[in-house]
Amino acid sequence: MAAARAAGPSTQTVSVALSRLAFNGYVTPNEMFAGLAIASIPMVVVFAVFQRSILSGLSAGALKG
């Protein structure tokens, strides 16, 4: 409940801020795509750093026996 009450513009995540801008109609599709590309950079960096661990965990979980 406290997180819902304290969800001001300064505490929003990038994805929430982008969706609010999109629904209010303040951005063009080009600006939205640029924001989404910037928002995806941390996820790509984390995957690149931990790629070997992620893939080995997926492979180990896929084996039977």
N, CA, C and O of each residue as an XYZ file, in Angstrom:
260
protein
N       0.815     -1.192      0.000
C       0.000      0.000      0.000
C       0.860      1.258      0.000
O       0.525      2.234     -0.671
N       1.949      1.247      0.734
C       2.782      2.441      0.800
C       3.405      2.746     -0.550
O       3.567      3.913     -0.905
N       3.757      1.715     -1.308
C       4.351      1.942     -2.624
C       3.341      2.558     -3.580
O       3.714      3.358     -4.437
N       2.077      2.200     -3.447
C       1.046      2.758     -4.315
C       0.820      4.238     -4.017
O       0.570      5.025     -4.931
N       0.905      4.615     -2.762
C       0.704      6.011     -2.393
C       1.907      6.873     -2.743
O       1.741      8.062     -3.015
N       3.110      6.314     -2.747
C       4.327      7.087     -2.985
C       4.770      7.018     -4.437
O       5.935      7.286     -4.732
N       3.880      6.669     -5.345
C       4.254      6.495     -6.746
C       4.157      7.817     -7.501
O       3.329      7.972     -8.399
N       4.991      8.745     -7.135
C       5.036     10.023     -7.833
C       5.947      9.933     -9.046
O       6.578      8.900     -9.271
N       6.022     10.991     -9.823
C       6.864     10.975    -11.029
C       8.343     10.722    -10.745
O       9.044     10.171    -11.593
N       8.825     11.113     -9.570
C      10.247     10.916     -9.278
C      10.570      9.494     -8.848
O      11.741      9.113     -8.823
N       9.551      8.693     -8.508
C       9.799      7.328     -8.057
C       9.352      6.279     -9.063
O       9.378      5.087     -8.757
N       8.939      6.700    -10.267
C       8.477      5.762    -11.283
C       9.648      5.090    -11.971
O      10.721      5.674    -12.123
N       9.424      3.857    -12.384
C      10.423      3.204    -13.222
C      10.287      3.742    -14.647
O       9.302      4.402    -14.979
N      11.273      3.456    -15.475
C      11.271      3.968    -16.849
C      10.090      3.405    -17.626
O       9.448      4.129    -18.387
N       9.799      2.126    -17.443
C       8.705      1.524    -18.200
C       7.350      2.117    -17.806
O       6.489      2.308    -18.665
N       7.153      2.406    -16.530
C       5.895      3.018    -16.087
C       5.782      4.434    -16.642
O       4.714      4.833    -17.106
N       6.848      5.177    -16.600
C       6.819      6.538    -17.136
C       6.540      6.539    -18.636
O       5.788      7.385    -19.120
N       7.135      5.605    -19.380
C       6.884      5.528    -20.817
C       5.438      5.164    -21.122
O       4.841      5.709    -22.051
N       4.876      4.249    -20.348
C       3.483      3.877    -20.597
C       2.536      5.021    -20.262
O       1.538      5.220    -20.955
N       2.832      5.772    -19.214
C       1.987      6.927    -18.900
C       2.076      7.981    -19.991
O       1.064      8.585    -20.348
N       3.254      8.209    -20.521
C       3.392      9.169    -21.610
C       2.645      8.697    -22.850
O       2.022      9.505    -23.538
N       2.697      7.421    -23.140
C       2.034      6.881    -24.320
C       0.518      7.014    -24.202
O      -0.145      7.377    -25.173
N      -0.039      6.723    -23.024
C      -1.484      6.800    -22.855
C      -1.984      8.242    -22.823
O      -3.139      8.505    -23.157
N      -1.127      9.167    -22.426
C      -1.527     10.573    -22.425
C      -1.356     11.216    -23.795
O      -1.868     12.310    -24.033
N      -0.637     10.545    -24.699
C      -0.470     11.053    -26.053
C       0.563     12.151    -26.196
O       0.482     12.957    -27.123
N       1.533     12.200    -25.297
C       2.530     13.269    -25.343
C       3.733     12.952    -26.230
O       4.529     13.847    -26.515
N       3.885     11.725    -26.665
C       5.074     11.358    -27.420
C       4.697     10.787    -28.777
O       3.621     10.216    -28.955
N       5.600     10.953    -29.722
C       5.425     10.362    -31.040
C       5.950      8.928    -30.996
O       6.678      8.571    -30.070
N       5.594      8.106    -31.975
C       6.115      6.739    -31.986
C       7.639      6.675    -32.026
O       8.231      5.768    -31.441
N       8.284      7.623    -32.707
C       9.750      7.638    -32.748
C      10.343      7.882    -31.363
O      11.324      7.240    -30.989
N       9.764      8.793    -30.611
C      10.244      9.057    -29.264
C       9.987      7.866    -28.345
O      10.802      7.554    -27.476
N       8.849      7.204    -28.541
C       8.537      6.030    -27.729
C       9.537      4.907    -27.999
O      10.008      4.254    -27.067
N       9.859      4.684    -29.271
C      10.832      3.641    -29.602
C      12.203      3.972    -29.029
O      12.902      3.079    -28.550
N      12.595      5.236    -29.071
C      13.881      5.629    -28.488
C      13.895      5.379    -26.986
O      14.896      4.903    -26.450
N      12.810      5.690    -26.305
C      12.723      5.441    -24.871
C      12.762      3.956    -24.540
O      13.403      3.546    -23.572
N      12.071      3.147    -25.351
C      12.092      1.702    -25.125
C      13.477      1.117    -25.374
O      13.907      0.209    -24.663
N      14.173      1.630    -26.376
C      15.531      1.152    -26.647
C      16.463      1.491    -25.485
O      17.285      0.664    -25.089
N      16.340      2.692    -24.942
C      17.170      3.095    -23.807
C      16.814      2.284    -22.568
O      17.697      1.915    -21.793
N      15.517      2.002    -22.373
C      15.088      1.240    -21.204
C      15.549     -0.208    -21.264
O      15.681     -0.849    -20.222
N      15.798     -0.740    -22.457
C      16.212     -2.141    -22.576
C      17.724     -2.333    -22.403
O      18.180     -3.471    -22.284
N      18.494     -1.275    -22.387
C      19.953     -1.389    -22.273
C      20.386     -2.111    -20.989
O      21.229     -3.004    -21.076
N      19.859     -1.777    -19.806
C      20.304     -2.505    -18.602
C      20.031     -4.005    -18.671
O      20.840     -4.803    -18.197
N      18.910     -4.390    -19.251
C      18.576     -5.806    -19.364
C      19.558     -6.525    -20.287
O      19.957     -7.656    -20.006
N      19.940     -5.891    -21.364
C      20.891     -6.489    -22.292
C      22.272     -6.603    -21.649
O      22.971     -7.595    -21.854
N      22.666     -5.599    -20.877
C      23.967     -5.626    -20.202
C      24.008     -6.749    -19.166
O      25.003     -7.469    -19.076
N      22.941     -6.905    -18.385
C      22.898     -7.975    -17.379
C      22.966     -9.334    -18.060
O      23.672    -10.227    -17.593
N      22.233     -9.497    -19.166
C      22.290    -10.772    -19.878
C      23.682    -11.028    -20.436
O      24.171    -12.156    -20.366
N      24.334    -10.007    -20.989
C      25.670    -10.183    -21.550
C      26.674    -10.581    -20.471
O      27.557    -11.401    -20.719
N      26.546    -10.008    -19.281
C      27.485    -10.308    -18.202
C      27.263    -11.722    -17.668
O      28.227    -12.442    -17.407
N      26.015    -12.119    -17.505
C      25.697    -13.411    -16.899
C      25.241    -14.454    -17.912
O      24.583    -15.426    -17.540
N      25.577    -14.271    -19.173
C      25.110    -15.161    -20.226
C      25.493    -16.619    -19.978
O      24.659    -17.512    -20.128
N      26.722    -16.859    -19.608
C      27.191    -18.231    -19.394
C      26.428    -18.903    -18.253
O      26.045    -20.068    -18.361
N      26.209    -18.177    -17.171
C      25.474    -18.732    -16.030
C      24.010    -18.990    -16.378
O      23.449    -20.014    -15.988
N      23.408    -18.086    -17.093
C      21.994    -18.225    -17.474
C      21.818    -19.433    -18.374
O      20.919    -20.245    -18.155
N      22.659    -19.559    -19.376
C      22.523    -20.665    -20.313
C      22.850    -22.005    -19.683
O      22.201    -23.003    -19.998
N      23.846    -22.054    -18.795
C      24.138    -23.319    -18.139
C      23.005    -23.723    -17.197
O      22.715    -24.912    -17.068
N      22.364    -22.769    -16.544
C      21.220    -23.061    -15.691
C      20.037    -23.561    -16.497
O      19.336    -24.477    -16.068
N      19.808    -22.968    -17.665
C      18.725    -23.439    -18.530
C      19.014    -24.840    -19.040
O      18.113    -25.675    -19.116
N      20.266    -25.100    -19.388
C      20.624    -26.437    -19.891
C      20.510    -27.481    -18.794
O      20.028    -28.586    -19.043
N      20.941    -27.156    -17.596
C      20.874    -28.107    -16.490
C      19.420    -28.398    -16.110
O      19.093    -29.519    -15.721
N      18.573    -27.422    -16.216
C      17.175    -27.637    -15.873
C      16.410    -28.398    -16.941
O      15.333    -28.928    -16.668
N      16.948    -28.461    -18.151
C      16.253    -29.114    -19.249
C      16.573    -30.607    -19.326
O      15.881    -31.350    -20.024
N      17.603    -31.051    -18.624
C      18.001    -32.464    -18.698
C      17.151    -33.316    -17.776
O      16.856    -32.927    -16.645
N      16.766    -34.468    -18.263
C      16.018    -35.423    -17.422
C      16.994    -36.367    -16.756
O      18.062    -36.675    -17.284
N      16.596    -36.811    -15.591
C      17.373    -37.855    -14.968
C      18.183    -37.494    -13.807
O      18.864    -38.348    -13.240
